[in-house]
């Protein structure tokens, strides 16, 4: 890791730059695949699956028999761990359910808001170098709570045409309705456009490589909504002299092992923890099965020493990390000043991996600085807030002057007329029971 001490403010932007691959260079390639799947459907998907995943598939959908088989292949210990994670994720996301109660904005004018599930959603789970069954829980459980009517999942098969058993088991307990053996750009195309086998969805969720990211960006332009822009995973730690160097090193490495384009950043006000952290990184790195990935990621990672915690917070808000760990003496005070982060982890005993798996919060988060404008996946990601209003004749009379004046000053006469024709109508006998406050 590169160590940078007391950098000048004008150098922050270059220091905090992420090792992001420019997906725009892939757009032409990705667009061709999208267009081909849109045109040829299942046939195109099978061709690309053979080309990219090196397997020929007769059918794309996972069968009930395969799901039953997967259940038998997942150990009881792992099932228990997954169940603990499921309970906590369900509990945390269930508490996010809320409607805006009916209010009377002025006499006779009633307004309220209702949460309605997105009817059809698609979840993408990468294959790659690790079976991300935890992401199945993070996406499937909120969709289940929201009561989405159709939840489908796409994930690439291995060379035997199989899906990892833990992914299938997690999908089953998370309430996923249908699972397809499709990966990469072709999976995004299938969910965006629909094929003979795969239903078209209204919104696509899930992380992926540069090709998947580019595909999501392209289909979101006009065909389907997506959860958020996503890129390589990242963590930042703010630490002072109360931080445990072994803990800090472990957290930096836990992010680095995701992949070679991941990034780990330590911002500290204590020079004396730098060397112990570096020593711990070397010790722990040697024991990691994925040390080659982590080593490469650490080349893009940095330890930055600053003078004050205020400066550390300011730099953090500029970086806008996906994950932020605050390991300082008064971490609650530091956290109060954080405005740009995907998910925040407080104190020496709150590792980022807790949020990745089992604490209950969602790990599908904005990366690449998008935490300045986007939040992570939550229950609201799977619902739409639809507003309702009901106005009595008296209520419309009270609003009429304002509506008519505003409409006519915007030169929208038909808007004005829509009020005037109602005012000119002979007043009927009005049944106030129609305007009961219990409309839902």
N, C-alpha and C positions, 0 to 999 in steps of 0.2 A: 504493500500500500504506500501511496505517496503521502508524505507528511509535509504539511504547509503551515507555517507559523505566522500568525498575525498579518494576514493578507490585507492589502489596501482595498477599500470598498470598490474602487473601479475595476478590480480584478475578480470580484465575486462571480460575475456572470460566466467567465471562462472557467473558473475553478469548479463551479457547480454544474457545468455542462454534462449532459448525460451521453453515454455511448449508444445513441439510438441510430438504428439503421433507417435510412430514408426510404420509407415504403412507397413513395411516389414512383420510384424506378421500377416497381413491380406492377404498377397499375395496368399496363398494356397486357402483360401475361395473365394477370388475374382476370381482367375483363373478358379475355378470350374464353377462359374456362367458364365464367359466369354465363356468357352468351350461349356457349355450347350446351350447358346443362339446361338452360331455359328452353333451348330448341329441342334437344334430344332426350331430356329427362333421365330416366333410370339407365338407359343405354350409355349415356355419357358418363354418369356416375360410376358405373361398373368399369368402364374403360379407364377412367382416372384412378380408380381404386387399384386396378391391376398395374397401372404405370407407377403410381407413387407408393402404394402400400405392398406391392408385390404379391397380391393375392387375388384370385378369381372367385367372385361370389355368385351363387345362384340366386339368392334372395338377399335383400338389404336389411330387412327387419329382423331383430333378435326374436327368437321364438320363446314361447313359454317354457319349453323343455330346457333351453339354454339358461334361462333365469333360475329354474329349479336346480339345475346342475351347479350353477355358480353359488347358490346358497349352501350347498354341501361342501364347496371348496374353500369357503371362508372360515377361518378358525373361530372358535367360540370367544377367545380373548379379543380378537379384532371386532367381532360382532358387538361385544359388550362395550368396547371403546367407541364404536360408531354410534351405539345407542345413547351413550352419555352425551356425545356431541349433538346428536339429533335432538335430545330433550332440551339442551341448553339453547341451541339455535332456535328451536320452536318457541321456547319460552320468551326469549328476547324479542323475536320478530312478532309474536302474537301481541305483545304490549304496544306495538306500533299501530294497531287498528283504531281508527277514530274517524268520525264524521263531524262536520261542522254543524252544530245544532241550528235549528231554525231560529232566525232572528227577524224582528220587524224593523227594517231600516228607517221607515217613516210610517205614519198611520196608514194602514191598509196595504202595505207593501211587505210581503213575506219572502225571504230568501233563505236558502239552505244549500248544503253541499252533501253529496253522497259518493262514497267510494265504491267503484264498480271494477271488478277484475277485468284485466285484459283477457279476452276469451281464448286466444291461441298464442302460446309462447314456445320458443325453441331454445334449448340449452345446448351449447357447444362445450364439450369436454375434450381437451387436447389429449393425444396419446403421448407422443414424444418420448422423453427419457424417464418419465415417472407416471404411474397411474393415479391421476388426481381425483380419487373418489371423494375427497373432502369437498371439492368444488361442486360435485353433484348435490351434496347436502346443502351447501350454501345457496344454490340456485333453486333446487327442487322444493325445499321446505317453505321458503316464502311464497312460491307459486301455489303450493298446497294450501297455505293459510289464506291466501287471497282468493282461493277457489277458482283458479283459472280452469276453464272447461276442457282445454286440450293442452297437455304438456308433453312435448316430444324432446328427445335427446339424441344428438349425433356425436359419435366418437369413433376414431379410426380403429379398424381391426388390426390384429397382429398378423404375422405371415401364415398362421393357421386359420385365419378367418374368425378368430375369437376376440371377445372383449374381456378385459381383466375381470375376474370374478368379483372383486371388491367394488368395482364401478357398477356392475349389475346389481349387486346386493344393495348398495347405497341408493341406486335409482328406485329399487322396489320400495324401500322403507321411506323414501322421500316423496312417494306418490307420483312418480313419472308414469305417464300412460303408455307411451310407445318409445322404443329404443331402436336406433338405426346404426349400422356399421358403416359410417361414412365420416371421413375426415377432411381437413383442409378446406380449400376454396370451394370444392364441390359440395361440402356439407352446408356451407353458408348459402350457396346458390339454391340447394334443394329446399332449405327452409324459407328462403326469401321468395321463391317462385312457385314451389310445389312441383311434384313429379307424380308419376303413376303410383308410386309407393309412399312418398313423403308428403304430408299435408303442408300447405303454405301457412306460415304463422304471421302474426302481426308485430312481434318483437323478438329479437334474437339477443341472447345473453351468453357471456362466457369469454374466457381468455383464449389466446392462441398465438401462433408465430406471426412473422411479418406478413405472410401470405393471407392468413386468416384476418389479421388486422386490416390489411388493404381491402379484402373482400367485404368486410363489415362496413368499412367507410363507403365503398362504392354502392352497395345495395341500399344503404341508408339515405342516399341522395334522393331516391324517389320511390323505392319499393317497400321498405320495411323499416321499423324503428330498431335501434340498437341500444344496449345498456349504457355504454360510454366509450370514448376512445381509450384504447388500452395498449400498453407496450411492455417492455421488460420490467420485471419486479425490482423493487428498491426498498431500502431501509435507511433511516437516519437515526443516530443516537445523539442526544445531548447529555453530556456527562460532566460531573465535577469530581473533586477528590474523594467523594463518598461512594463513587461507583466501584463495583468489583471488576477488575480487569478481565478475569476469567469469564464473567457473565457478558461483558461487553464484547469480547472476542467471539464468544459462542453466538451472540445475536448477529454480529457482522457476518459470520460464516454461514449462519442458517439462511441468510438471504443470498449470499454468494453462490451457494450450491444449487440454486434454482437453474442457473444457466450462465453461459459465458457473457451474455449481455446484461446481466443483473448488475446492480451497483449498491455498494454499502458505504455510508458516510458516517464518520464520527466527528462531531463538533464538540470541543471540550475547552473548558477554562482552566484546566489543570495540566500543565506540561508534564508533571511527574507521572501521570498514568499512561503516557504515550508508549514508552518502552515496555512496561509490563503488558500492555494490550498487544503489542507486536509480538512479544515473546509467547503469549498465550495463543495467538493466531497460528504461529508456527507449530506449537505443540499439538493443538487440536486439529489443525489441518491435516497433519500426517496420519491421523486416525480415520479420516473420512473416506468412505467408499467413492464419493463423488468429488474427490479432491481436485481432479483435473478441471472440472467445471468451475469449482471455487477459485482455484489459482488464477484462471483466466479472468474471472470476474473481479478479482482483487486488483488486477492491473488497472481497472477503471475506477477503483475505489480510493478514498482519501481519508486521512485524519487531518482535521483543521483545528489549529489552536487559536482561540480568540481571547480577548482581554476580559470581557464581561459576559454575564448571562444575557443581558439586554442585547448585546451584539449577536450572541448565539441565536436568540429568538428571532431577531431581524433577518439573519441569514437563513434560518429555517423557513420563515414565511416567504422568503424569496424562492427557495428551493421547492417548497410545497411537496414534501415527500409522501409517498404512498403509505408507508408505515413510519411512525415516529415513536421512539422510545425515549422517555425522559428519566434519566438516572442521576438525579441531583438531590441535594439535601432538602430543599423546599420545592418539590416537583409540582405540587398543586399550584403554587404561585407562578411557576414557569408556564404551566399548561394554560393558565388563564389568559395568557397573552398570545397563544397559538391561534392563528386564524386560517392557515392554509396547511391542511394535512388530511390524508385519507382516513387513518385510524391512529389513535394515540394510546400508548401503553405507559403506565405510570409506575415508577418505583423499581427497585432492584429485583423484585420477584414477579414481574409481569413481562415475560418474554413475548416477543412477536409471534412465536409459534403457538401460543395459547389462542390468540385470535385466529390463526390459520386453521385451527382444528376444533377446539372444544369449549371455549369460554362462552360462546353464544353470539358474538358479533360476527358480521359478515366479512369474509376475506376478499371479496371481489371488489376491488378498489381502483380509483383513478391513479394512473401513473404519469410519468413524463411531464410533471408540473400541472396536469389537469385538475389536481386537487384545489387549485385556485378558483375553479368554477363548477366542478362536478363533485357530487358525493358518491360514496360507494353504494353498492346494491343494498336495498332494504325493501320492506314490504311495499312502500310507495312505488317502487320500480315496476311492480306487477299489477298496479291498479291505475285507474284514471279517476280524477276527482271531477264529477259532473255537477254543475250547479243547476239549481231549480229555483223558480220564482213564481209567485202567484199574487196577483194584484186585484184588489176589490175596485169597484167603480169609484168609490171615494178616494182610494189610494191613487188611482190614475188621474183623477181630477187634481189632487195635490201635486202630482209630478208634472202635469201637462205643460204648464208655462215653461218650465226649465227644458223639457224635451223639445217642445216646438221651437223655442228660441235657439237652442243649440243646433238642431237639425237644419233650420232655415239659414243660420249663419254659416253652416258648412255647405249650403246650397244643395241639400238633400231633401227635396220637397216631399218625396214619397214617405220618408221617415216621419215627417211632420204630419202628413195626411193620415198615417196609421193611427195617430192619436186623435186627430180632429174628428174622424168619422165615428169614433167611439163616444166622443163628447157630444156629438150631435144626435146620437141615438136617444130615443125616448127612454127615460130611466125605468127599468123593469123593477118589479118587486124582487128584492134581493134576499136570498136565503143565506144568512150569515153562517149557517152550519156548514156551508160549502167551504168556508175559510177556516176550518178547524185547524188548530195548531198541531194536530197529530196527522201529518200528511204521509208519513213514511211507514 
